[in-house]
Amino acid sequence: MSLNSKSNVFQLDKGLNITPLSTNYDNINNTFRLTGRSSANIQSLATSKNLRSDVFIQTASIAKSVQAGSSINIQYNYANKGNGIAGFGSTKFYLSKDTNLSKDDIYLGNDFNSNLANGYYRTESTNLTIGKNTAPGQYYIIFKADGNNNIVESNETNNNFTRAITVTSAPKADLIIFDVSAPKTTTPGSTIQFTYKYANKGTATAGYSFTNFYLSKDSKLDSSDTYLGYDYNTSLANGYYQLENSSISLSKTLASGNYYILFKADTYDFVSESNENNNTFAFQITVNNKSSGNNGKYQTDIGYGLVNAAAAVAKGIGKNAFANINNLGGNNWGADLVKAPEVWAQGYTGKGITVAVIDTGVDTKHVDLSANIWKNTKEIAGNGIDDDGNGYIDDVNGWNFVNNNNNISDVQGHGTHVAGTIAAVKNNIGVTGIAYNAKIMPVKVLGDDGYGTYSGIAKGIRYAVNNGANVINLSLGGDSGNLELQQAIEYANSKGVFVVMASGNEGYSQPGYPAYYAKKWGIAVGSVNYNNDLSYFSNRAGVDPLAYVTAPGENIYSTTPGNSYGYKSGTSMATPHVAGVVALMLSANPNLTPAQVRSILTSTATA
């Protein structure tokens, strides 16, 4: 309001939607005033110390029912029947099971109320959201005028106003598995390809989730069942299903008998469902204990099988397989599984061979790696000159294709871990590399976040080839091919440099890229665990034959930045085992061509 000095009356501020409870219209002063009171009376009342307002909710309009999790609009009349002006305040709203406001009621929100003259009301509007976990049933919306008790009122007991409302169930998804198609009979160590239908029979869209697979002796899922892998499920509208396909691998030591493959939809409860008890589907299979050896043949899951350093090196120099020796044990179990110690015993340790680690960089000062870091002897460190004319200034130990400089340090840790598996020094501390006398050429193509570009990787490959690498380790991958990258791998092969590539960690039925190029060049590597079972995450070899072998890739202990050590899993960890084996082969016979290395690795691998 504002004071009109000429007429000595209060006038309403423009724009306020205020209506008096009972008024006369004064044509002379163009104002609303209370019946029976003159303008002078209003002014004197406003300045009286004994005047008090009395705010209350006069009436309200709301929907009769609402779904849990949705919003409703509320319109109500906020009135002041006291004899003083009500200052600003707020109306609070609660959801209650009865008409009495208590501490158990659910607070829904508040609405700001500006000043209101005595005898007037204002129509207010606001939106409230009913919690998605509210149980269906009958409730009351309680309006509490002056919810914060900011206004001194003549009556503090008439602020509450109620309206009944029915809350109905929020729409929810309901995920089920049905129509599984898979072989009903199989053997230990085999990979089972299957399809299934993933459906949503609920009333709401289901967000992304995971279906896990388990092997069980009965049809009920419990802690004793064996985890076999998972499948990622995208968002699915209610009333729809999608056909999924996946695969699982059984342990080679699995006993004969009847089993169930259990499919558990929404394993991690990402999706709110109307029925959380119907997610599991059981499919019965029979396992017959027959030999799962590949007998030198290609298999769609493990390719040609586990790489065998002893057999590969022996064949590379025209000798019979080397005799077995005692395992190293402990954290060197990966070297034991690929039979590297049998090769060391013959005096072949990777000496004279350089392996390029095309990755996130390498901690060249690590106590277990520093002695085996490649040095560009034609380059003078720190003089700012490209001494050897290779196009890279001061590339004494390698090059960084992410930032285009000679900083090859490893912040992420991936490349250092890979390097340790290949060529960590044999010094009775930490870990011993598969080719512990080989040299590591650090080529940084992945940033500190682990990501890089096809172009950067391709340039890194060409740098390694042109600067003397004998073997290239690519513990990296993507879902699609790239011509520039393909041509770089082909270039390496043409220059006699062997490329070892990780198959990928998506659990796909075939390798990702660049490993898929093992159809023509180099070799793809899948991951196995301590028991030589194919890792659930490892991309398989695929239906179309390509050069694919397996190596240890689960819980691999190796070097990490800062003179530390740690465990990592992935086909990234399996690949350097094979790169190390190739380094052993070339240290025993430097004249082996990439085609010969490829043939020897696949023909000597074991199931």
C-alpha positions, 0 to 999 in steps of 0.5 A, spaced: 500 500 500 501 507 499 499 513 502 495 518 498 496 525 501 491 528 498 485 524 500 488 521 506 487 514 505 491 508 503 491 505 496 492 498 493 499 497 490 498 496 483 498 489 480 496 485 487 490 481 486 487 482 493 480 482 494 476 484 500 472 480 504 466 485 504 467 492 501 464 498 499 467 502 493 469 509 494 468 513 487 471 519 489 478 516 492 478 510 487 479 505 493 476 499 496 475 500 504 472 496 509 464 496 510 463 501 516 470 504 516 472 511 513 479 512 510 481 516 516 479 510 521 483 505 516 489 510 517 488 510 525 487 503 526 494 501 522 498 505 527 495 502 533 499 498 537 493 493 539 492 491 532 493 484 530 492 480 523 489 473 523 491 469 517 487 463 515 486 458 509 479 460 506 478 455 501 482 450 496 482 447 490 486 440 489 485 434 485 482 428 488 487 423 487 494 423 485 500 418 483 505 417 487 511 420 484 507 426 481 506 433 482 499 436 483 497 443 483 493 447 489 489 453 488 487 456 495 485 463 498 489 466 503 485 470 508 486 475 513 480 476 518 484 480 523 484 488 524 491 489 523 495 488 516 499 481 516 506 481 514 510 476 509 509 469 511 509 462 508 504 457 507 506 450 509 503 443 506 504 436 509 501 429 507 498 426 513 494 420 514 489 424 518 486 431 519 491 433 525 498 435 524 503 431 527 511 430 527 509 424 523 506 427 517 510 428 511 513 435 509 511 437 502 513 444 501 511 451 502 508 457 498 511 464 500 505 469 502 506 477 501 503 482 505 495 482 506 491 488 509 486 486 514 479 484 511 482 481 504 484 475 501 488 473 495 488 467 491 494 463 491 497 457 487 503 452 487 505 445 485 507 440 490 510 433 489 508 426 492 514 422 494 515 416 489 515 411 495 508 414 498 504 408 499 497 408 496 491 410 500 487 415 503 491 421 505 490 429 507 493 435 505 494 439 511 495 447 509 498 451 515 498 458 514 504 462 517 507 456 517 514 459 520 510 463 525 512 470 522 506 473 524 503 475 530 496 473 530 490 474 534 488 467 533 494 462 532 489 456 533 486 457 526 491 456 521 490 449 519 486 447 513 485 440 510 483 437 504 482 429 503 486 426 497 487 419 494 494 417 493 495 411 488 501 407 486 506 410 482 507 406 475 513 401 475 517 397 471 517 389 472 523 385 468 523 378 467 527 373 462 523 368 458 524 364 452 532 362 453 535 358 447 541 354 448 544 347 448 542 343 453 548 338 453 555 341 453 562 339 456 567 342 461 571 348 459 566 349 453 563 356 451 555 356 451 552 361 446 545 363 447 539 368 446 534 370 451 528 375 451 528 381 456 521 383 457 518 389 461 511 387 463 510 393 468 507 400 467 513 404 466 519 404 462 525 400 465 532 404 465 539 400 464 540 394 468 545 388 468 543 381 467 547 376 471 549 369 469 550 363 474 551 356 474 547 352 480 546 345 482 538 347 483 534 352 480 534 357 486 540 363 486 544 363 493 551 364 495 554 358 493 552 358 485 558 360 481 558 367 477 559 366 470 558 373 467 553 379 465 549 382 460 548 390 459 541 391 458 539 398 455 532 402 457 526 398 455 519 401 455 513 398 458 510 392 454 516 391 450 521 386 450 528 385 446 532 379 444 539 379 447 545 374 445 551 372 450 555 367 452 558 364 458 564 359 459 564 353 463 570 351 468 575 345 465 574 342 472 567 342 472 564 335 474 559 331 470 552 332 472 545 336 471 546 344 472 542 350 471 544 356 468 540 362 472 539 368 469 538 374 474 535 380 471 536 387 474 541 384 478 544 390 482 536 393 483 538 399 478 530 399 476 524 400 481 520 394 480 512 393 482 515 385 483 522 384 485 521 377 486 520 374 479 527 376 476 530 369 476 529 364 470 533 357 470 535 354 464 537 346 465 543 343 462 547 337 462 555 337 463 558 331 460 566 330 462 569 329 456 576 332 454 576 339 452 583 340 449 583 343 442 588 338 439 591 344 435 584 346 432 581 353 433 575 354 438 570 360 437 572 362 445 579 360 446 582 361 439 588 356 439 588 356 447 593 358 452 600 361 450 606 356 451 613 360 451 617 353 452 614 350 446 614 356 442 621 358 443 623 351 442 620 350 436 623 357 434 630 354 434 628 347 432 628 343 438 623 339 442 619 342 448 623 344 454 623 340 460 618 343 466 621 346 472 618 348 478 614 353 479 616 360 482 609 361 485 606 367 489 605 373 484 609 370 479 603 365 477 602 368 470 609 366 468 609 359 471 602 358 467 605 360 460 612 356 462 616 362 462 621 359 467 622 353 462 625 358 457 629 362 462 633 355 464 635 355 457 638 362 457 633 366 453 631 372 457 629 377 452 636 380 451 637 384 445 630 385 444 626 392 444 618 392 446 614 398 445 609 399 450 604 404 446 600 406 452 599 411 457 606 412 458 611 408 463 614 410 470 622 410 467 625 411 474 621 405 477 626 401 481 624 394 477 624 398 470 629 403 470 635 398 468 630 396 462 628 402 459 630 403 452 635 409 450 635 413 443 643 413 443 643 417 437 639 423 441 643 428 446 638 429 452 636 436 453 639 440 448 633 442 444 635 439 437 633 433 433 640 430 433 638 423 430 633 427 425 627 422 426 623 428 427 622 428 434 626 433 439 630 430 445 626 423 444 631 420 449 627 414 452 620 415 447 615 420 445 608 423 447 603 423 442 598 426 446 602 432 448 607 432 442 613 432 447 618 427 450 614 427 457 613 419 457 611 419 464 605 415 466 600 418 471 594 413 470 599 407 471 596 402 466 602 403 461 607 402 467 603 395 469 604 393 462 611 394 462 612 390 468 609 384 466 613 384 459 620 386 462 621 388 470 628 386 472 629 379 475 632 382 482 628 378 487 623 384 489 616 386 486 615 382 480 619 378 474 617 380 467 616 374 462 622 377 458 626 380 464 632 382 460 628 386 454 628 393 453 621 397 454 620 403 449 615 408 452 610 411 447 605 415 450 598 415 446 593 415 451 592 421 456 592 421 463 585 419 463 586 413 459 583 415 452 587 417 446 585 417 438 586 413 432 591 417 429 595 418 435 596 410 436 597 410 429 603 415 429 606 411 435 606 405 432 610 408 426 615 411 431 616 404 434 617 401 428 622 406 425 626 407 432 628 400 432 622 396 436 622 388 435 615 387 438 609 392 439 604 391 445 597 394 444 593 393 450 588 398 448 582 398 444 575 400 441 569 398 438 570 400 430 576 399 425 580 405 423 584 405 416 590 409 419 591 404 424 590 398 420 595 401 415 600 402 421 599 395 423 600 393 416 606 397 416 609 394 422 608 387 419 612 389 413 618 391 417 618 385 421 615 388 427 610 383 431 604 386 434 600 383 440 593 386 441 588 386 447 582 382 444 578 387 449 574 386 455 566 387 453 565 379 453 563 380 446 563 373 441 569 376 437 575 381 439 574 389 438 579 393 434 585 393 433 585 386 435 580 384 430 586 385 425 589 379 427 585 376 421 592 378 417 597 381 422 600 380 429 596 376 434 590 377 439 590 375 446 584 373 450 584 373 458 584 367 463 584 366 470 589 362 475 585 356 473 586 357 465 579 358 465 577 364 460 575 370 464 568 372 463 570 379 461 574 377 455 572 378 448 572 371 445 576 369 439 569 369 434 566 364 429 571 367 423 578 364 425 584 369 426 590 368 430 588 368 437 591 365 444 590 366 451 594 368 457 593 370 464 589 377 465 586 376 472 589 379 478 596 380 475 601 383 480 606 388 476 609 395 477 605 401 478 608 409 478 612 411 484 616 404 485 609 401 487 606 395 485 599 393 484 593 388 481 590 389 475 585 385 471 583 385 463 586 383 456 590 389 457 594 384 462 594 378 458 597 381 452 604 383 455 605 376 457 604 374 450 609 380 448 614 377 453 613 370 450 615 373 443 621 377 446 623 370 448 622 367 441 626 373 438 632 373 443 633 365 441 632 366 434 632 374 431 631 371 424 624 369 425 619 373 421 612 376 423 608 370 419 613 365 423 612 368 430 604 368 428 604 360 426 609 358 432 604 361 437 598 358 435 600 351 433 604 351 440 598 354 444 595 349 449 587 348 451 
